Amino acid sequence: METNVQTKETTAKKVEKKPLEKVLIICAKGAIEDVYAALVMANGAVMEGIEAKLFFTFFGLDAITTKQMNKLHTGTIGNPAMRMPGGLPFPTILGMLPGVEAGVSSMMKSQMEKLDIPPVDEFMDMITAGGGEIYACKLATDMFKIEMKDLSEHVKDIITIGQFYEMADGERTQIIFT
């Protein structure tokens, strides 16, 4: 019996680790928490030497639209993980009151500033400077009548989902949907 255990352990140790080489991150929502999740993952990837490509679609386009990118809000309605100061659950009905979403968003941005988390445009500077690429979804831009001139200078191109999937070649590639 001991021989089997030793054999399994020896076999397990011989398995070669294959590090991640590429991540393709899809951001389809425009709330602060969704956009920053994509930005943090992409920035972390480029800092680790992992090829990173960001694909913004539907309401995620707000993150790369010049007029909206630094005006993102926190989703206060339908967010069961939302907490009030002190840790009490945030009642969803409060999110409907005028000014509450703006206040919560302001608090979130204030906390991010205290942690020295950059605004969206500066985060994109860091990602692209590190070799990351940012793309907009053709279907969504057509649907919302957004053109390349409306998008951040960081956006490399407007592409189809098929073109995005073509970028996913390689054995050690992950597609992440935020």
Wavefront OBJ file of the C-alpha trace (Angstrom):
o trace
v 0.000 0.000 0.000
v 2.828 2.398 0.870
v 4.396 1.791 -2.517
v 1.260 3.065 -4.297
v 1.241 6.246 -2.217
v 4.917 6.844 -2.912
v 4.402 6.194 -6.624
v 1.494 8.655 -6.810
v 3.485 11.330 -4.976
v 6.499 10.770 -7.212
v 4.284 10.970 -10.335
v 2.618 14.143 -9.075
v 5.990 15.808 -8.531
v 7.043 15.013 -12.099
v 4.071 16.863 -13.634
v 5.471 19.906 -15.375
v 3.810 23.190 -14.513
v 2.793 25.165 -17.560
v 2.418 28.849 -16.732
v -0.313 30.930 -18.287
v 0.904 32.753 -21.384
v -2.135 34.742 -22.495
v -5.394 36.101 -21.074
v -8.301 37.503 -23.016
v -10.625 39.456 -20.747
v -14.183 40.374 -21.734
v -15.885 43.278 -19.945
v -19.603 43.592 -20.707
v -20.715 45.799 -17.807
v -19.989 49.453 -17.133
v -20.151 49.589 -13.330
v -16.969 50.573 -11.498
v -16.620 47.164 -9.898
v -16.910 45.327 -13.224
v -14.593 47.608 -15.186
v -11.931 47.665 -12.479
v -12.029 43.877 -12.181
v -11.056 43.678 -15.857
v -8.425 46.425 -15.554
v -6.822 44.929 -12.447
v -6.617 41.474 -14.037
v -5.160 42.851 -17.275
v -2.626 45.002 -15.446
v -1.643 42.101 -13.210
v -1.152 39.941 -16.286
v 1.143 42.388 -18.075
v 3.119 42.909 -14.857
v 3.662 39.130 -14.707
v 4.753 38.981 -18.351
v 1.476 37.446 -19.520
v 0.036 38.645 -22.820
v -3.239 40.484 -22.088
v -6.067 41.549 -24.379
v -9.175 43.380 -23.155
v -12.437 43.227 -25.111
v -15.158 45.706 -24.140
v -18.704 45.007 -25.261
v -22.226 46.264 -24.558
v -22.302 48.477 -21.437
v -18.626 47.786 -20.834
v -18.043 50.207 -23.717
v -18.549 53.043 -21.206
v -15.086 52.193 -19.867
v -13.445 52.992 -23.198
v -15.740 55.765 -24.443
v -13.893 59.041 -23.888
v -16.920 60.907 -22.509
v -17.847 58.174 -20.019
v -14.653 56.388 -18.960
v -13.967 58.476 -15.866
v -17.647 58.857 -14.912
v -18.438 55.252 -14.033
v -20.821 54.460 -11.170
v -21.293 51.658 -8.676
v -24.384 49.498 -9.205
v -26.486 50.005 -6.060
v -29.598 48.071 -7.113
v -29.550 44.296 -7.242
v -26.108 43.967 -5.651
v -26.498 41.506 -2.757
v -22.869 41.962 -1.696
v -23.251 45.737 -1.231
v -22.601 46.805 2.361
v -23.141 50.050 4.217
v -20.380 51.542 6.377
v -20.079 49.233 9.374
v -20.842 46.122 7.331
v -24.636 46.098 7.422
v -26.344 44.895 4.238
v -27.293 47.715 1.884
v -31.091 47.674 1.349
v -31.744 47.542 -2.405
v -34.618 50.003 -2.093
v -32.167 52.709 -0.950
v -30.439 52.507 -4.323
v -33.548 53.951 -5.961
v -33.435 57.180 -3.967
v -32.054 60.244 -5.761
v -28.370 60.833 -5.082
v -27.691 57.473 -3.419
v -25.916 55.934 -6.422
v -23.806 59.078 -6.842
v -22.942 59.057 -3.126
v -21.993 55.386 -3.115
v -19.930 55.877 -6.273
v -18.160 58.844 -4.699
v -17.346 56.764 -1.596
v -16.028 53.939 -3.774
v -13.825 56.322 -5.778
v -12.562 57.892 -2.543
v -11.556 54.465 -1.200
v -9.804 53.690 -4.488
v -7.879 56.986 -4.336
v -6.726 56.152 -0.790
v -5.293 52.909 -2.174
v -3.652 54.843 -5.030
v -5.735 53.018 -7.640
v -5.566 55.116 -10.800
v -8.569 56.396 -12.758
v -9.640 54.358 -15.789
v -7.623 56.308 -18.378
v -4.406 56.088 -16.334
v -4.978 52.375 -15.740
v -5.252 51.916 -19.509
v -1.999 53.855 -19.937
v -0.295 51.340 -17.648
v -1.818 48.328 -19.403
v -0.946 49.460 -22.923
v 2.533 50.624 -21.850
v 3.087 47.077 -20.570
v 2.084 45.596 -23.926
v -1.603 44.925 -23.219
v -4.127 45.539 -25.980
v -7.621 47.003 -25.747
v -10.417 46.324 -28.230
v -14.040 47.352 -28.712
v -16.784 44.981 -29.902
v -18.020 45.655 -33.427
v -21.576 44.485 -32.748
v -21.936 46.667 -29.646
v -20.353 49.747 -31.246
v -22.693 49.383 -34.230
v -25.672 48.923 -31.922
v -24.849 52.006 -29.837
v -23.628 53.988 -32.865
v -20.148 54.433 -31.416
v -17.236 55.085 -33.747
v -13.484 54.838 -33.249
v -13.333 58.635 -32.786
v -15.567 58.259 -29.691
v -13.208 55.796 -28.046
v -10.137 56.237 -25.895
v -6.788 56.517 -27.634
v -5.911 53.233 -25.902
v -8.347 51.251 -28.042
v -6.360 49.464 -30.718
v -9.318 48.528 -32.927
v -12.989 47.678 -33.191
v -13.224 43.934 -33.858
v -15.765 41.124 -34.152
v -16.027 38.389 -31.551
v -14.663 36.007 -34.209
v -11.514 38.107 -34.492
v -11.256 38.148 -30.712
v -11.498 34.351 -30.579
v -8.762 34.091 -33.213
v -6.499 35.885 -30.739
v -7.089 33.047 -28.250
v -4.745 30.648 -30.037
v -2.243 28.755 -27.960
v -2.357 26.054 -25.326
v -1.883 28.265 -22.285
v -4.594 30.842 -22.965
v -7.551 31.721 -20.752
v -10.678 33.694 -21.621
v -12.095 35.534 -18.612
v -15.540 37.139 -18.552
v -16.104 39.808 -15.904
l 1 2 3 4 5 6 7 8 9 10 11 12 13 14 15 16 17 18 19 20 21 22 23 24 25 26 27 28 29 30 31 32 33 34 35 36 37 38 39 40 41 42 43 44 45 46 47 48 49 50 51 52 53 54 55 56 57 58 59 60 61 62 63 64 65 66 67 68 69 70 71 72 73 74 75 76 77 78 79 80 81 82 83 84 85 86 87 88 89 90 91 92 93 94 95 96 97 98 99 100 101 102 103 104 105 106 107 108 109 110 111 112 113 114 115 116 117 118 119 120 121 122 123 124 125 126 127 128 129 130 131 132 133 134 135 136 137 138 139 140 141 142 143 144 145 146 147 148 149 150 151 152 153 154 155 156 157 158 159 160 161 162 163 164 165 166 167 168 169 170 171 172 173 174 175 176 177 178
